[in-house]
Each structure stands twice: as structure tokens, then as C-alpha cells.
Amino acid sequence: MNAEQGESIRFWQTAPLTGVELLTARYIEHRFVPHVHDGFVIGMIMAGAQRYRYRGAEHLAPTGTLVLINPDEVHNGHKGHDAGWRYRAFYPDNAQMHSLLDELNLPGTHLPTFNDTLLQDPELFSGLCHLHQLLEGPESALQQQTVWRHMMLALLSRHARLPQPAKPGIEHRAVRQAKELLQAGLAHPPSLEELAGAVNLSPFHFARVFQRATGMPPHAWLLQQRVAHARALLQQGCMPVQVASQLGFADQSHLSRQFKKVYGVGPAAYRAACT
């Protein structure tokens, strides 16, 4: 049997997040020679375990562990379990990280540094895994950009010892304008960056202001509006497949799942009851 069988690698980028490379892989016999990255490595061990040498010490990263590597720091990597290891990783470039610091109004002259390379933080691990999977799928730019900023703020504030950003204010006009823009583009919504630019706020600040005002991030509020509009169209006798297409759902199954989560019944059954 070939020792390499069972290994897999997928590397990609998503258009809404310029400067963020993404990797999901399973390695068994592969060994990384000592090397450096220009930017950060934010990794999640999904199964198995990885051994690596970093800052002069040997580390074992088991399943459920976050692995953080700072830019320009030498490290290697190989299996820490007979079955190898499976992991997901973000590789944001330094321009992306400086941009995030600017949005938070934090000092951006120097990049933050993670003091610990191995983290046991189940909540953060789960959130980063969810984000990584979002960036693999067809979700909107609005959702991808919002969740990216939310998770990077959580990571930096918990583990990079940055000053806490100021609490968001109550920007009634900005929130109202954003709602109007989202309502006008239910099928093809603007990205988070486009929304923020339209109301003259940074994307980070806008996302936090919007959530404070509405109780949910912009992409979740948009989904609720889509479901509400779907209900009205179904009441008028529209077919679920037409409703899904008209309101920007990925397909009829996507509409069915989201509609049932809110109303407890599928769209076809709801339409039949109304008509």
C-alpha cells in the first residue's frame, strides 16, 4: 500500500476576503521541513495529532487544538498520531491584518503577536471551524465578511493581548440606511464592506453597531427578511421554487430549511394551507 494514500489537500481563496488563503488537508506521512511564512498561520487540528518544533521547543497538537504561528518564525511539522492529522488553516496576509487593526482603531504600526502557539479554547475553535466552512461554500459576501471580522476580533482580543476596542455607539441613521439597502437587495445583497461604505462607517464598527441595534449580524437579519418575504409570496400562491429564486436562496431546499426553522412548517405545506 502506498504510504501517501489517504492524503488530501485543498487550497483556495474566496473573493469577498482579499488576502486570506485557505487550506484543508489530511497528512499521514508528509513532513514539513523547517520553514517560515510571511504572515500568520491560524490552524485547527480537526482529527489525529500534529507534532512540530517552534521557538526551540517540541509541541504536540491534538484534536480540537488551535495552532498559532507568528510571521517569520521557523517551524516544521509531521504526524503526532499513527493516522496522521487532518486540519484546516487560515493564512491572512499582513495587509489584511493591518486593515483589521485600522478598522478597530487599534495601533497598526506593528502586527500583534501571539504569545502561545497551542490553545485549548473550545468556543473559539468551534467558531473558527464554522467560519472556515462558510468560506468553502456559496454563502454571501455579506455573511463571509461579517463572520470573518467577528472571529478575528475574538481571536485577537482573547489571545493577542490587544487593547479592547471601544463599545459601539447607537448609530440610528446608519442602521436605518443599511436596512433599506438590504431590503432593496434581498436577492443580491451588498457585501459588508459595501454596506459599511454606504453609511460611512468601517466594516468592523458597522457590523457591531448593526448587531447592537437589531440583536443579530447583518447577514442573519437579511435571512429573516427573506423568510418573511417568502411567507408573503407563498400566501399569494407563488410556488416555492419561484420564491427561492426570486429572494436569493441557494435553492428550494435552502428555502425549505430556513422557512421551517422560523415557522415550523415547510413552504409547500404553508402555501397549500393558505390557498
N, C-alpha and C positions, 0 to 999 in steps of 0.2 A: 504493500500500500504506500502511495506517495505521501510523505510526511506533510506536504503542503495541502493535501486535500482537506476541504472543510474551511479553508481560509477564504475570507472575502473582504473586499474594500469598496466603499463608495465615497467619492469625493465630489462636492458640488458647492455652488453658491446660489443664492436666491436674490433676484433683482431688487426687492424692497430693502435689502440690507447690504449696501455697498461696503466692501472692505471686510466682510466676515466670511471666512472659508469654513466649510463644514465637512466632517468626516464621520462615517460609521464603519466599523471594521471588526473582524474577528481574526485574531492571530493565534497560531499554535506554536510553530517552530521559528517564526520570524524573530530576528534580533535586530534592534536598532543600535547602531554604533553611536558613540558619543557625538552629540551634535547640539546646535543651538537653533532657536527660532528668533526672527526679528521682533515678533510680537508675543502676546500671551498665548499660552495653551490652557484651555479650561476643559478638562476631561472628566468623563463619568464612566466608572467601571460598571458595566451592566451585568456581567457574568464572569466567573472564573476569577483570576487574580493576575496582576502585573507586578513584576519586580523592576526597580530602576534605581540608578545611582544619581543623586542630585545633591549639590552643595557638600560633597565629600562624605555622604552617608548613604547607606543602602536602605531602600524603602520597599515595603510590600503593600500594595493597594488591593484590598479585597473587594468583592461585590458590594455595591452601594456607596463606594468611596468617591469623593471628588478629588481630582488631581490638578493642582495649580502649578504652572511653571512660568516664571517671570521671563521677560525678554532677555536674550543674550546670555542665558545661564545654561551651562553644559549639563546634559543628561543623556542617559541611554534607556534601553527598555527591552525586556524579554519576559517570557512567561513565568508566572509565580504559582501555576497550577498545571497539572498534567494535561488538562483540556485547553490550556492557553487562556486567553482573555478576550472578552467582547466589550467594546466601548464606543462611546460617542464623544465627539470633541468639537469645540468652537475654537477658531483661530482668528480673532479680531485683529486687524492691523492697528498700528499705533495712531493713525489718523482717526479711525473710528473711536478709539478710547479717548483721545483728546477732545473730540466732538462731544462725547458724553459728559466729560467733565465741564466743558463750556456750558452745556445745557443746564447743568446743576449749579452753575455759578460757583464752582469749586476751583481752586488753583490748578491750572493746567500746564504750568511750566514744566513740571516733572510728572512722569507717569506714576500711578500708585504702585506699591509693591506688596505682594502677598508674603507675609512672613512664614506662614505654614504651607507646606506643599500637599499634605494629606488632610482632608477634612471629613469628619463624620457629622453631617448636617442633613438629616433625612428630608426635612421640609424643602431646603434649597435644592437638594439632589433631585427630588421629585419635580420641582418647578422647572429646573434646567432641562430635565429629560423631556418634559411636556413641551417646552419651547423648541427643543431640537426636533421633535417630531412634527411640530407645527411648520417648521421651516422646510420640512420634507414634503409637505402636502400642498393642496391647492388653496389654502386659506388666503384671505385678502391681505394686501399690503398694510391696511389699517390694523388688522389683528397682529400680524407678524411684527410690525414696528412697535406697537404698544407693548406686547408681551416681552420683546427683547429689552426695552428700556426698563420695564418693571423688574425683570430678573437681574439685569446688570446693576441696578440700584441696590437690590437686595444683596447681591454678592459683594459689591464694593463696600457698602455700609457695614456689613457684618464682619468682613474678613480683611479689608484693606486699610482699616483704621483711618478712614476719611472723615472730615467734619460732616455732621448731618446737614443736609440741605434744608433751607427754610421751609416751613409749612406752607402749602399752597393757600393763596387767598381765595376770595369769593369773587370770581370774575363773571358776573351775571351776563353781561353783554357777549363775552366770548363764548360762553356755553350756549346761549340762545342762538348765536350765529352758526355755531357748529352743528347744533341740532337741525337748523334749517338746511344746511348743506348736506347733511346725512339724509334727511327726509327727501331732498331733491334728487339724491343719487342712490336710492336703495339697491338697484341692480348693479351699479358700477360706482361704488363709494370712493371718495378720495382717500389717499394714504394718510397716515398720522402726520407726516411731515407737511403734506399739502394743507390739511385742516389747520394745523398749528400756524402755518404761514398766513393763512387767510384771516386768522383772528389776532395776528401779531404777537404770538407767544412762542417760546421754544417748545419743541415736541415734548420734552420731559415735563415742563411746567404745565402745558396744556393738558396732558393726559392725567396728571394728578388733580388739576382743577376740575376737570370734567367728572372724574370719579367721585370727588368730594361732593359735587353738586347733585349727581344723579344716583350715586350708590353703585355704579358699575363703570368699567372702562368703555371707551367709545365703541369698540367692536361688539361688545356684549349688548350695549344699548341699541346699536344698529340691528342686531339679530332680533331683539324684541320688537322693533318696529316692523321688520319684515314679517314676523309671525302675525302681528296684529293686522297688517295689510292683507296677508294671506287669508285670514279669517273673514275679512270683509269681502274679498273676491269670491271665496267659497260660498258665502251667503248669497251672492248674486248668481251662483250657478256655474262659475268657472271650473274647468277641470283641473285637478291637482297638477298635472304635468304642465299645463299652461301657466298656472300660478307660480310654480317653481321657476320656470324660465323667465317669467316677467319680473320676478322680485330678486333674482340673482342667487338663488340657491344652487348648489353644485349640481343637483339632480332631484328627481322626485323623492328618492329615498331620504335625501338630506332634509327636504321639507317635512316629510312624514315624521322623522325622528324629532326634529325641533318642535313641530306643532304638537306632538303628543306630550312632550315634556312640559308644555305650558298648559294645554287644555285637557290632557288626559285621554284624548281620543284622536285617531288618525284623521287626516284631512278628507279622505274619501268618505269615511263614515260621517264626519261632520257635515260635509256637503249634502249627503243623502238625507240626513235628518232635517236640514234646512230647506231642502227643495221638495 
